[in-house]
Amino acid sequence: MEFKGFSKRDTSILKGIGILSIVFHNYFHWLLPSPGENEFSFAAERVTRFFDLLVNEPGEFVNILFSFLGHYGVQVFLLVSGFGLTMSMLRREKAWLPFVWERLLKLYALLLTGLVLSYLGLVLMQNRVFNAWEWKEIGYKMLFMHTLLPNSGLSVNGPWWFFALIFQLYLLFPLLFRGMRRWGWKVFVAVCVVSYAMIFLFREVFNLYHGSILMQNAPGHLPEFCLGILLAFSKDKKIHWGWLVLAVAVFCLGNVYSWAYPFTFLAVAVMTVFAYQGLKSLPFKKRWIGEALSYFGGISMLLFAVHGLFRVPFLNLAAAWPTPWGHLATGLLFFVTVWLFALAVKPLHTWLSNLFSRCAIRESKVTKILQPILQVFLLLFFAGVMVHYLVQDRSSRSITPTVAPLLMDQGVVTPADNYVTFVSFDLPANPSVVRFKGSFDFKSDAAEDQLPSLVADIRKTYWNSIKLTKRVDGDWSHYEFSCDFYRSFIQDVKDKRVSLYFLNRHQTEMAFRDVHVEVSY
């Protein structure tokens, strides 16, 4: 296939496809029935549930497809970003510091627009303002470091994790651009090797958060971004169809085997290139579809910045209309609402962009001096973060129980209970690692996927659903569990309340007994 590159309209259409996928994914994956998604971590049962739901709930296919596959819209954005930045740099090359500063200001304009709308929404709909914890998390986001903190990446507004990822890629882009212009595909291969080596190191060797922290940061998504850069240097060249076959095969394997899962994101980017080039060649293209996608692509970042703020009211509406048509209707209403609010705040975003554009810096003797200093600082900072987590992993292997076993004879969860706590205490210290380990018996007539989830919570710091391992099946099933909390380097958990509780999402009924929990730190 001869690759002609992406025109400005092409990139707008691709952004439109990407933002529609992301917006609908971030709504529908909160609706039942939802298979979940292999976005930051992999679980084979999500894939099984995806196919089971397609067979057993065919009327919910829109919900199911966007829930499981919609997050891959991020890969479309990364591909287009790498391509677009390269074409822009080829027209007018900029030094590292002016380039990063310019992109930083553009991200601030978007983030501040979203924050203003979020603040007004809290005041008008909930009659409150941001609390201390929310301000702290917003501070991390303003520093674009929230994805480096394991429990902050998805806080306040989940989709905003992307801001930190794209900022990290902006930091690396000028270096990747110059390297790829000089050595071409060799740099792309080298980047892929380094990226996947880091992913497997954190997932398979250290098993920190099952590797999810890498998938929220640049090392987890450099290959897709660099593919866009490589394509910009490969215009008017032929791409063998074998790459498409390989990408499809890798994507299928990555949804079956955990070891192949990290490669699925690059596979989606490759399939996007072939699919779009194929669609462009069709003689019966619907012009209005292209125009609509191009339009939404033009306001894609505004849609992205505001869409996470409006999910709850429409999810409540969908709960009152629990049918496939009800879910589809609320999803469309949600999107129209997001679209209208994006248009409403567009003047604010334009004003902020114009205001920040006056703060642009140009290459000078001062920037030439500052540039290497900042690069070294950032390199040491990210290296320090990695060392911090590796030290935590080492310390987690030697900890022993430091709290007396916490026991409970029996208890029940009723359909009226949203959650039932069975372990709760205050941490007397500020440990780097907290480990929960225990077991319990329970019985219920509900299906396996309808049972309450076991959750570990450290107030305003940590929340995680714990994976349960069934050891004995029967009238009373016996389950065991183990979960580690790794404290971030700037967090303080001393005197904070720790809880383990059942989260009853499906309003089911169950009884539990013989709870035994050990806490180590």
Secondary structure, DSSP 8 states (H G I E B T S, - for coil): -EE----HHHHHHHHHHHHHHHHHHHHHTTSSS-----SSS--HHHHHHHHHHHHH-GGGHHHHHHHHHGGGHHHHHHHHHHHHHHHHHHHS---HHHHHHHHHHHHHHHHHHHHHHHHHHIIIIIS----HHHHHHHHHHHTT-GGGSTTTTTSSSGGGHHHHHHHHHHHHHHHHHHHHHHHTHHHHHHHHHHHHHHHHIIIIIS-GGGGHHHHTSHHHHHHHHHHHHHHHTTTTEE--THHHHHHHHHHHHHTT-GGGGGGHHHHHHHHHHHHHHHHHT-TT--HHHHHHHHHHHHTHHHHHHHHTTSHHHHHHHHHTS-SHHHHHHHHHHHHHHHHHHHHHHHHHHHHHHHHHHTT-----HHHHHHHHHHHHHHHHHHHHHHHHHHHHHHHHTT--B-S--EEEEEEEE-TT-SEEEEEEEE-SS--SEEEEEEEEEEE-SS-GGGS-EEEEEETTTEEEE--EEEEE-SSSEEEEEEEEEE--TT---TT-EEEEEEE-TT---EEEEEEEEEEE-
